[in-house]
């Protein structure tokens, strides 16, 4: 069983816009990494590990816009 915590931040919260922007960039980055891993597996039959995916995405706009601590946490599911 995996326990989760849900935090609801309303639109009138002072940090709402910045958190929403970070969540949006993080979602885009995760989707891009997932796409790259899937396409590599479908087309060539090999699985890209965490380091290879991170290396491929480091030059991307979304990766560079997110703080390093957030980016590394987003890739935990690929480890």
N, C-alpha and C positions, 0 to 999 in steps of 0.2 A: 504494500500500500504506500502511495506517495501522498504526503500531506502538502497542501498548497495554501497560500495566503492570498487573499484578494484585497486590494486596496482600491477604493473608488475615489477618484479625484474629480470634483465637480468643475464645471466650466468657469465658475467665478473664483476659483483658487488662483493665487498669484503665480504659481509655477505651471499652470495648466498648458499654456501654449508651448513652452519649452519641452515639457514632458511629452506632449502630443507629437511634437516634431521629432524627438528622439525615438519614440515608439514607431513612428512612421518609417524613419530611416533604418531602424533595427529590423522591422518587418521586411523591408526591401532587401536588405543585406542577407537575411536568412533565406528568403525566397530565391535570390540569385545563387547562393551557395547550394541550395537544394537542387536547383535546376542544373548547375554545373555537374554535381555528383551524379544525378540521374542520367544526363546526356552521356557522360563518360561511360557509365555502366551499360547503358542501352547500346551505344554505338561501338564501344571497344571491349566491353566485358570486364573492365577493371574498376575497382573502387578507389576513389581518391580519398586519402586520409586527411586529417585535420590540417596538417602543415602545408600540404599541397594546395588545398582549397584556400587557405588563408593567404598563401603566396600569390595565387591567381587574383584574389580580390583586393589586395593591398593598394593597387593603383586606381581603384574605383572611387568615384565621387562619394558614394554613400559610406564607404569604409573610412575615408579620410574625414568625413564630417562628424563622425561619432567618436566620443572620447575612447581611449584605449581600454579602459576598464569595462566599458559597456560592450565593446566589440568582442573582447575575449570571453565575456559571459555569454554572448549570443552564439558562439561556436561550440559551447560545451556539449550540445546534443550530437555533434559530429565526432566527438572523441570516443 
